[in-house]
Every structure is written in structure tokens, then in C-alpha cells.
Amino acid sequence: MRLLKATLDGINLFKDGRFDIDLFASDRVVDDQSVTELEKPVYSQNLIGFAGINASGKTSALRIVALILDIVAGKPISSHFGTESLFYNQSLSLRALFKHEESYYLLHSDFGYTLNDDGTFAES
């Protein structure tokens, strides 16, 4: 499975509440080691980087990518939610484009967790 593009709406930490990541290679490909050919002329980046000053959201971006990858892979996502979680008490909407084997998929999912009065979590 290879994630190609994802958008997560409802993340208050980011501008307009949106986190976007695009792993398509948009430039002309001349170095085959830096990208993976999915099918001509579609290539995906093999490496990306996050840079910024302290407290600019780099770790939060990595947590979001980990959440997206778990959702796309069909893994439980409950470990991403908690009272100290970046995703706590927010309604989130995910759109993810990925390739698995020889097919492309677009996943759209709305989800979230809120804290009940008794301290337990409720899915939304």
C-alpha cells in the first residue's frame, strides 16, 4: 500500500483547520532513486521532510501522518485518541488517495472522539 495524497479537515492546529500532504512527484523525473514509478507518468516521492522552528507543528504533522496510515491500512486508531491527544474532541474528515497492488482507491471517512462526563471516550 502506498499513500499518494491525504487531506484531514478539522485539525484546529493548522491554518483553516486543514492538513494536506501530497506525495506525488510533480517535477520531471530524472533520478529514479528519489521516486517510485507507479505507472508512467505517475511517480510517488520516496522521501519527504518537515522543517520549521520549534513549536511549528512538525511532530503534530507526523502524528497526523501516522493516524492517516493506520486508517488506510485498516488498523485500530484508538491509540491516537486520548485526553492529551491532538485529535481529542474534534470532528475530523479524511480523504486519502492510495494505491494497493494494481488499484487506486479514494477513502473518505468522517470520525472523531469526545470525552464523556464519566471520563470514557465516545466515538463520533
PECOR-V412934 format. One record per backbone hydrogen bond with DSSP energy under -0.5 kcal/mol. NH is the residue of the N-H (numbers start at 1). CO is the residue of the C=O. Records with the same first field share a line. If there is no record, write none. Layout:
NH=CO + CO
//
This chain:
2=99
4=97
5=97
6=21
7=95
8=19
9=7 + 93
10=17
11=17
12=10
14=11
17=14
18=15
19=8
21=6
23=4
25=43
26=24
30=28
32=30
34=31
36=44
38=36 + 42
39=42
42=39
43=41
44=36
45=23
46=34
47=34
56=53
61=57
62=58
63=59
64=60
65=61
66=62
67=63
68=64
69=65
70=66
71=67
72=68
73=69
74=70 + 71
75=70
80=77
81=78
85=82
87=80
88=85
89=113
90=87 + 113
92=90 + 111
93=9
94=109
95=7
96=107
97=5
98=96 + 105
99=2
100=103
103=100
105=98
107=96 + 105
109=94
111=92
113=87 + 90
114=122
116=114 + 120
119=116
122=114
124=112
//
